Amino acid sequence: MFLAMIAAGTVAFAQNPIIRDQFSADPSALVVGDRVYVFPSHDIKAPAEYGRKDWFCMADYHVFSSDNLTDWTDHGMIVDQWTAPWVNEKGYSMWAPDCKEHNGKYYFFFPAGAKPQPSANGRRGMGGNRVGIAIADYPEGPYIPQEKPLDNVGGIDPCIFVDDDGQAYLVMPGITITKMNDDWLSVSTDPADRHRVEEVPTKGLVEGPYLFKHDGHYYMTFPWARNVEEVLAYCMADNIFGPYKFMGVFFEEHANKCWTNHHSIIEFKGQTYLFYHHNEYSPEFDKNRSVCADSIFFEPDGTIRMVKPTLRGIGVTKSNTEIQLDRYSKLSESGDSIDYLERSNYFAGWKTIFYEKGAWAQYNTVQFDKAPKSVKVKIVPPSAGKLEILQDNNVIATVDVPADRQVITATAKVSGAAKGIHNLKVRMVTDGKIQVDWLTFE
């Protein structure tokens, strides 16, 4: 089984990946009132002038938002390498960002390769990776990049942590925690305001730290190349500067062998969520990645329960939208599988293939505002047979799929369906083969 450019203001529907029309990675999530904003980096195909065709290539940032974790709106590009004053416009190295609110404004921290600077002997040296700031009155922008990057800060993958008392800290790979000054345009140079977390693993690359607080505990989380592909691991402390204790891994290597992972963690409406990335839309090239999201849970002692990535993701799906069955919650042990609709265009998405009588796929948390009267199922050829559609455990429709060499939409009457939130199951009730793209209720 196999496990994005959206125009500004358009909507992508949830299920993993949550951004489904462009490559996206390193998601920084921010809660603003009743809405979640996600600031990812943006993987693109390497242009002709970029020499490393086998490497990460990132020239700008978008911001996405949702009030229900299902419908995500792309607010468009907010910062790019050509208009940020200090950024190397040929660098294509706009790495993992972060964004937080301060004094009614939104501070977007972004790392990038800087323009080459004259060295002490007059020769031009490399600019290196620096961290800049862009400021906006609203989380969706417009953002105005500052003229210069942060002084005394080099590297990539910044995280801004704001403690309960309002004090902000810059967290960088290393892993270091440094107090931000009140202007949020500089960091403290006092050695007492800086701490290095020594308790992280010393074998394998550790990068992309994300610090959050839950129930009085500080959690320093980070991607860790324990073997080859990165896992997500963490340390815990009762104070911002520690001592921290290494607690282990809470997200294992993904089955699709994406080398990197990078994440953020938020609480929204009483539930904690993990935003992360993998290469679902680019299975042969893991430098083109896509943002996903799943729930996080804690044990009574505060430790993080192991997160198992899902295709279903988070949020509630409306019954009158295109329900992508291939983003299933559960699948029968045999008789069905998931594959790409088009091998030449992975963004076309996936299909669910039923090839044994009794095979089923379940899709949870569908909201029926009204009791539907009919259901439409988009069928991909070659297909023929019969499907039952169940709401929870009740059969509400039977769909006959005629043999056809064209993509068709099969329609059936719905009877006995109830309003409210329910789980769906689609089950093969004949021999044969049926390939489902999506279904929707009317």
VEXDREN-2710 file (C-alpha; in Angstrom, 1 decimal):
% VEXDREN-2710
k/r/px/py/pz
1/MET/0.0/0.0/0.0
2/PHE/1.2/3.5/-0.7
3/LEU/0.6/5.8/1.5
4/ALA/1.7/21.2/-3.3
5/MET/0.9/25.5/-5.9
6/ILE/-2.5/26.5/-4.5
7/ALA/-3.7/30.0/-5.5
8/ALA/-4.2/32.4/-2.6
9/GLY/-7.5/31.9/-0.9
10/THR/-8.2/28.4/-2.2
11/VAL/-9.1/25.5/0.0
12/ALA/-7.5/22.1/0.4
13/PHE/-9.5/19.4/2.2
14/ALA/-8.0/17.6/5.1
15/GLN/-6.9/14.0/5.4
16/ASN/-3.2/13.4/5.2
17/PRO/-1.4/15.1/3.7
18/ILE/-3.3/18.2/4.7
19/ILE/-1.7/20.4/1.9
20/ARG/-2.6/18.5/-1.2
21/ASP/-1.6/20.7/-4.2
22/GLN/2.0/21.7/-3.5
23/PHE/5.0/20.2/-1.7
24/SER/5.3/21.5/1.9
25/ALA/7.5/20.6/4.9
26/ASP/8.6/21.7/8.3
27/PRO/5.2/22.9/9.5
28/SER/5.1/25.5/12.2
29/ALA/1.6/25.6/13.7
30/LEU/0.2/28.6/15.6
31/VAL/-3.2/28.9/17.3
32/VAL/-4.8/32.4/16.9
33/GLY/-8.2/32.5/18.6
34/ASP/-10.4/29.8/17.0
35/ARG/-8.1/29.3/14.0
36/VAL/-4.9/27.3/13.4
37/TYR/-2.3/28.8/11.1
38/VAL/0.4/26.6/9.6
39/PHE/3.7/28.1/8.2
40/PRO/5.6/25.4/6.3
41/SER/8.6/25.5/4.1
42/HIS/7.9/25.0/0.4
43/ASP/9.8/22.4/-1.6
44/ILE/9.9/23.1/-5.4
45/LYS/11.5/21.5/-8.4
46/ALA/15.0/22.7/-8.8
47/PRO/15.3/25.4/-11.5
48/ALA/18.0/25.3/-14.2
49/GLU/20.2/27.7/-12.3
50/TYR/20.2/25.6/-9.1
51/GLY/23.1/23.2/-9.3
52/ARG/21.9/20.5/-6.8
53/LYS/19.0/18.7/-8.5
54/ASP/19.2/16.0/-5.8
55/TRP/18.8/18.3/-2.8
56/PHE/16.2/20.5/-1.1
57/CYS/15.1/23.5/-3.0
58/MET/13.0/26.2/-1.3
59/ALA/12.5/29.8/-2.4
60/ASP/9.5/31.1/-0.5
61/TYR/6.9/30.5/2.2
62/HIS/3.1/30.2/2.2
63/VAL/0.7/30.3/5.2
64/PHE/-2.4/28.1/5.5
65/SER/-5.2/28.3/8.0
66/SER/-8.3/26.4/9.2
67/ASP/-11.0/26.8/11.8
68/ASN/-12.0/23.1/11.8
69/LEU/-8.7/21.3/10.9
70/THR/-10.4/20.0/7.8
71/ASP/-10.7/22.8/5.3
72/TRP/-7.3/24.5/4.9
73/THR/-7.1/27.9/3.1
74/ASP/-3.9/28.9/1.3
75/HIS/-3.3/32.6/2.0
76/GLY/-0.5/32.7/-0.6
77/MET/3.1/33.5/-0.5
78/ILE/4.3/35.7/2.4
79/VAL/8.1/35.8/2.1
80/ASP/10.5/34.9/-0.7
81/GLN/14.2/35.0/-1.4
82/TRP/14.0/37.7/-4.0
83/THR/12.4/40.4/-1.8
84/ALA/13.9/39.7/1.6
85/PRO/16.7/42.2/1.7
86/TRP/19.5/40.1/3.2
87/VAL/18.7/36.8/1.5
88/ASN/20.8/35.3/-1.3
89/GLU/18.3/35.4/-4.2
90/LYS/20.1/32.4/-5.8
91/GLY/20.2/30.3/-2.6
92/TYR/17.0/28.3/-2.7
93/SER/17.6/27.6/1.0
94/MET/14.7/28.9/2.9
95/TRP/14.5/26.3/5.7
96/ALA/12.1/25.5/8.5
97/PRO/10.4/28.7/9.9
98/ASP/8.4/29.6/13.0
99/CYS/5.9/32.2/13.8
100/LYS/4.5/33.7/17.1
101/GLU/2.5/36.7/18.2
102/HIS/4.1/39.5/20.2
103/ASN/2.4/42.8/21.3
104/GLY/-0.4/42.4/18.7
105/LYS/1.9/41.7/15.8
106/TYR/3.1/38.5/14.2
107/TYR/6.8/37.7/14.0
108/PHE/7.8/35.2/11.3
109/PHE/11.3/33.8/11.9
110/PHE/12.8/32.3/8.8
111/PRO/16.2/30.8/8.1
112/ALA/17.9/31.3/4.7
113/GLY/21.2/31.5/3.0
114/ALA/22.5/35.1/3.3
115/LYS/24.0/37.2/0.5
116/PRO/27.8/36.8/0.4
117/GLN/29.5/39.4/2.6
118/PRO/33.0/41.0/2.2
119/SER/35.5/39.3/4.5
120/ALA/38.1/41.1/6.5
121/ASN/40.7/40.9/3.7
122/GLY/38.3/42.4/1.2
123/ARG/37.4/39.2/-0.5
124/ARG/33.8/38.1/-0.7
125/GLY/33.0/35.2/1.6
126/MET/29.9/33.0/1.9
127/GLY/27.0/34.5/3.7
128/GLY/26.1/31.3/5.5
129/ASN/22.6/30.4/6.9
130/ARG/21.1/33.1/9.1
131/VAL/17.7/33.7/10.8
132/GLY/15.6/36.7/9.7
133/ILE/12.3/38.2/10.9
134/ALA/9.3/39.4/9.0
135/ILE/6.5/41.2/10.8
136/ALA/2.8/41.5/10.1
137/ASP/-0.4/42.9/11.7
138/TYR/-2.3/39.7/10.9
139/PRO/-1.1/36.0/10.9
140/GLU/-1.9/35.7/7.2
141/GLY/0.2/38.8/6.4
142/PRO/1.3/40.9/4.6
143/TYR/4.7/40.4/6.1
144/ILE/7.5/42.9/5.9
145/PRO/11.0/41.4/6.2
146/GLN/13.5/43.2/8.3
147/GLU/16.6/44.7/6.6
148/LYS/19.1/42.4/8.5
149/PRO/19.0/39.0/10.0
150/LEU/19.4/38.4/13.8
151/ASP/22.8/39.4/15.1
152/ASN/24.9/36.6/16.7
153/VAL/22.6/33.9/15.4
154/GLY/23.6/31.4/12.6
155/GLY/22.0/28.2/11.4
156/ILE/18.6/27.0/10.5
157/ASP/15.4/25.6/12.0
158/PRO/14.5/28.3/14.6
159/CYS/11.8/27.7/17.2
160/ILE/10.3/30.6/19.3
161/PHE/9.0/29.5/22.7
162/VAL/7.0/31.9/24.8
163/ASP/6.7/30.9/28.5
164/ASP/3.8/31.5/30.8
165/ASP/5.3/34.8/32.0
166/GLY/5.6/36.1/28.5
167/GLN/9.3/35.7/28.2
168/ALA/10.3/34.5/24.7
169/TYR/13.2/32.2/23.9
170/LEU/15.0/31.3/20.7
171/VAL/15.6/27.6/20.4
172/MET/18.2/26.5/17.8
173/PRO/19.8/23.2/16.7
174/GLY/22.7/22.5/19.0
175/ILE/20.3/22.3/21.1
176/THR/20.4/25.8/22.6
177/ILE/17.8/28.0/24.4
178/THR/18.5/31.7/24.5
179/LYS/16.4/34.5/25.9
180/MET/14.9/36.9/23.4
181/ASN/15.1/40.6/24.2
182/ASP/11.9/42.5/24.6
183/ASP/11.9/43.9/21.1
184/TRP/12.0/40.4/19.6
185/LEU/14.6/41.7/17.1
186/SER/17.6/40.5/19.1
187/VAL/18.7/37.9/21.6
188/SER/20.4/38.3/24.9
189/THR/24.2/38.1/24.9
190/ASP/24.4/37.4/28.7
191/PRO/25.8/33.9/29.2
192/ALA/23.3/33.4/32.0
193/ASP/20.5/33.8/29.5
194/ARG/21.6/30.9/27.3
195/HIS/21.5/27.2/28.0
196/ARG/22.6/24.2/26.0
197/VAL/20.6/21.0/26.4
198/GLU/23.3/18.3/26.8
199/GLU/20.9/15.3/27.4
200/VAL/20.1/14.8/23.7
201/PRO/21.6/11.7/21.8
202/THR/25.2/12.2/20.7
203/LYS/25.0/9.5/17.9
204/GLY/23.2/10.5/14.8
205/LEU/22.1/13.9/13.5
206/VAL/19.8/15.9/15.9
207/GLU/18.1/19.0/14.4
208/GLY/14.9/21.0/14.1
209/PRO/14.1/21.4/17.9
210/TYR/10.6/22.4/18.9
211/LEU/10.0/23.3/22.6
212/PHE/6.5/23.3/24.1
213/LYS/4.9/23.2/27.5
214/HIS/2.1/20.9/28.7
215/ASP/0.7/20.5/32.2
216/GLY/3.7/22.2/33.8
217/HIS/6.4/20.2/32.0
218/TYR/8.8/21.5/29.3
219/TYR/9.2/19.2/26.3
220/MET/12.2/19.6/24.0
221/THR/11.3/17.6/20.9
222/PHE/13.5/17.1/17.9
223/PRO/14.1/15.0/14.8
224/TRP/16.8/12.5/15.3
225/ALA/18.6/10.4/12.6
226/ARG/18.9/7.4/14.9
227/ASN/19.8/5.1/12.1
228/VAL/19.1/6.6/8.6
229/GLU/15.6/8.1/8.5
230/GLU/14.7/10.6/11.2
231/VAL/12.5/9.7/14.2
232/LEU/11.0/12.3/16.6
233/ALA/12.4/12.1/20.1
234/TYR/12.2/14.3/23.2
235/CYS/13.6/15.3/26.6
236/MET/11.5/16.6/29.6
237/ALA/12.3/19.2/32.3
238/ASP/10.5/21.0/35.0
239/ASN/12.4/24.3/34.3
240/ILE/13.1/26.1/31.1
241/PHE/16.9/25.6/31.4
242/GLY/16.6/22.1/32.8
243/PRO/18.0/19.8/33.8
244/TYR/16.4/17.8/31.0
245/LYS/16.0/14.1/30.8
246/PHE/16.0/12.1/27.6
247/MET/12.7/10.2/27.3
248/GLY/13.1/8.4/24.0
249/VAL/11.2/8.3/20.7
250/PHE/7.5/9.2/20.2
251/PHE/7.3/8.9/16.4
252/GLU/9.1/6.1/14.5
253/GLU/10.6/6.1/11.0
254/HIS/7.9/6.3/8.4
255/ALA/7.3/3.3/6.1
256/ASN/7.9/5.5/3.0
257/LYS/11.5/6.0/4.0
258/CYS/11.5/9.8/4.0
259/TRP/14.9/10.8/5.3
260/THR/13.8/13.9/7.2
261/ASN/11.0/14.7/9.6
262/HIS/10.3/18.1/11.1
263/HIS/7.3/19.1/13.3
264/SER/5.5/21.4/15.6
265/ILE/3.0/20.7/18.5
266/ILE/0.0/22.7/19.5
267/GLU/-3.1/22.4/21.7
268/PHE/-6.4/23.4/20.0
269/LYS/-9.8/23.1/21.6
270/GLY/-8.6/20.7/24.2
271/GLN/-6.7/18.4/22.0
272/THR/-2.9/18.3/21.3
273/TYR/-1.9/17.9/17.7
274/LEU/1.4/17.0/15.9
275/PHE/2.1/18.6/12.6
276/TYR/4.9/16.9/10.6
277/HIS/6.0/15.9/7.1
278/HIS/6.7/12.9/4.9
279/ASN/7.0/12.3/1.1
280/GLU/3.5/10.9/0.3
281/TYR/3.3/12.8/-3.0
282/SER/6.9/12.1/-4.0
283/PRO/7.7/8.4/-3.2
284/GLU/10.8/8.3/-5.3
285/PHE/12.3/11.6/-4.1
286/ASP/12.2/12.4/-0.4
287/LYS/13.3/16.1/-0.9
288/ASN/9.8/16.9/-2.0
289/ARG/7.7/16.5/1.1
290/SER/4.1/17.1/2.3
291/VAL/2.6/18.3/5.6
292/CYS/0.5/15.9/7.7
293/ALA/-1.2/16.1/11.1
294/ASP/-2.2/13.6/13.8
295/SER/-3.3/13.7/17.4
296/ILE/-0.9/13.4/20.4
297/PHE/-1.8/11.9/23.7
298/PHE/0.0/11.8/27.1
299/GLU/0.4/9.2/29.7
300/PRO/-0.6/10.0/33.3
301/ASP/3.1/10.7/34.2
302/GLY/3.3/13.3/31.4
303/THR/5.3/11.2/28.9
304/ILE/4.2/11.3/25.3
305/ARG/2.3/8.2/24.0
306/MET/3.8/6.8/20.8
307/VAL/2.2/8.6/17.8
308/LYS/1.1/6.3/14.9
309/PRO/0.8/8.3/11.7
310/THR/-2.6/7.9/9.9
311/LEU/-4.0/8.5/6.5
312/ARG/-7.2/9.8/7.9
313/GLY/-5.5/12.6/9.8
314/ILE/-7.6/15.0/11.9
315/GLY/-10.8/17.0/11.6
316/VAL/-14.4/16.1/10.7
317/THR/-15.3/15.4/7.0
318/LYS/-18.7/16.7/5.7
319/SER/-20.8/14.1/4.1
320/ASN/-21.5/16.3/1.0
321/THR/-17.8/16.7/0.2
322/GLU/-15.6/14.2/-1.8
323/ILE/-14.7/11.6/0.9
324/GLN/-11.4/10.1/0.0
325/LEU/-11.8/6.5/1.0
326/ASP/-8.1/5.9/0.4
327/ARG/-7.3/8.0/3.5
328/TYR/-9.0/5.3/5.5
329/SER/-9.1/4.8/9.3
330/LYS/-9.1/1.0/9.1
331/LEU/-8.7/-1.5/6.3
332/SER/-9.6/-5.2/6.2
333/GLU/-6.7/-7.7/6.6
334/SER/-6.9/-8.8/3.0
335/GLY/-8.7/-8.1/-0.2
336/ASP/-8.1/-4.4/-0.7
337/SER/-5.2/-2.0/-1.1
338/ILE/-4.3/1.6/-1.9
339/ASP/-2.5/2.8/-5.0
340/TYR/-1.9/6.1/-6.9
341/LEU/-4.5/7.2/-9.4
342/GLU/-1.7/8.2/-11.8
343/ARG/1.9/7.3/-11.7
344/SER/2.7/10.3/-13.9
345/ASN/1.0/12.8/-11.5
346/TYR/1.1/11.8/-7.8
347/PHE/-0.9/15.0/-6.9
348/ALA/-3.9/13.3/-8.6
349/GLY/-4.2/11.3/-5.3
350/TRP/-5.0/7.7/-4.6
351/LYS/-7.7/5.0/-5.1
352/THR/-9.0/2.2/-3.0
353/ILE/-8.9/-1.2/-4.8
354/PHE/-11.3/-4.0/-3.7
355/TYR/-10.5/-7.4/-5.1
356/GLU/-12.0/-9.9/-2.7
357/LYS/-15.6/-10.5/-1.6
358/GLY/-16.0/-9.2/2.0
359/ALA/-13.0/-6.7/1.9
360/TRP/-13.8/-3.3/3.4
361/ALA/-12.4/0.1/4.1
362/GLN/-13.6/2.3/7.0
363/TYR/-13.5/6.1/7.1
364/ASN/-14.3/7.7/10.5
365/THR/-15.8/10.9/11.7
366/VAL/-18.1/12.0/8.9
367/GLN/-20.7/14.7/9.7
368/PHE/-24.2/14.3/8.2
369/ASP/-26.0/17.7/8.6
370/LYS/-29.1/16.1/6.9
371/ALA/-30.1/12.5/6.3
372/PRO/-28.9/11.9/2.7
373/LYS/-31.1/10.6/-0.1
374/SER/-28.4/9.3/-2.5
375/VAL/-24.7/8.6/-2.7
376/LYS/-22.3/9.0/-5.7
377/VAL/-19.2/6.9/-6.0
378/LYS/-16.5/7.8/-8.5
379/ILE/-15.2/4.5/-10.1
380/VAL/-11.9/4.0/-11.9
381/PRO/-11.7/1.4/-14.6
382/PRO/-11.4/-1.5/-15.0
383/SER/-14.1/-2.2/-12.3
384/ALA/-17.3/-4.3/-11.9
385/GLY/-19.2/-5.7/-9.0
386/LYS/-21.3/-4.5/-6.0
387/LEU/-20.5/-2.4/-2.9
388/GLU/-22.4/-1.9/0.3
389/ILE/-22.1/1.4/2.2
390/LEU/-22.6/1.3/5.9
391/GLN/-23.1/4.1/8.4
392/ASP/-21.6/2.7/11.6
393/ASN/-22.9/-0.9/11.3
394/ASN/-26.1/-0.2/9.3
395/VAL/-26.2/-0.8/5.5
396/ILE/-27.6/2.4/4.0
397/ALA/-26.9/1.9/0.3
398/THR/-25.9/-0.8/-2.3
399/VAL/-24.0/0.4/-5.3
400/ASP/-23.9/-1.6/-8.5
401/VAL/-20.8/-1.0/-10.5
402/PRO/-21.2/-1.9/-14.2
403/ALA/-18.3/-3.0/-16.3
404/ASP/-17.0/0.0/-18.1
405/ARG/-13.7/1.1/-19.6
406/GLN/-14.3/4.8/-18.7
407/VAL/-14.2/6.6/-15.4
408/ILE/-17.8/6.6/-14.2
409/THR/-19.9/7.9/-11.3
410/ALA/-22.2/5.2/-9.9
411/THR/-25.2/6.5/-8.0
412/ALA/-27.4/4.7/-5.5
413/LYS/-30.4/5.5/-3.3
414/VAL/-29.7/5.9/0.5
415/SER/-32.1/4.6/3.0
416/GLY/-32.0/4.6/6.8
417/ALA/-29.1/7.1/7.3
418/ALA/-29.1/9.3/10.3
419/LYS/-27.9/12.8/11.0
420/GLY/-24.9/13.6/13.1
421/ILE/-21.3/12.3/13.2
422/HIS/-20.8/8.7/12.1
423/ASN/-18.2/6.3/10.8
424/LEU/-18.5/5.0/7.2
425/LYS/-17.6/1.6/5.9
426/VAL/-17.5/0.5/2.2
427/ARG/-17.6/-3.3/1.7
428/MET/-17.2/-5.5/-1.4
429/VAL/-20.2/-7.9/-1.5
430/THR/-19.4/-9.7/-4.8
431/ASP/-16.4/-11.2/-6.5
432/GLY/-14.5/-9.0/-9.0
433/LYS/-12.6/-5.8/-8.8
434/ILE/-13.8/-2.3/-7.9
435/GLN/-11.5/0.8/-7.8
436/VAL/-12.9/3.7/-5.9
437/ASP/-11.7/7.3/-6.2
438/TRP/-14.1/9.0/-3.8
439/LEU/-17.7/9.1/-2.6
440/THR/-20.1/11.8/-1.6
441/PHE/-23.7/12.0/-0.3
442/GLU/-26.5/14.2/-1.6
END
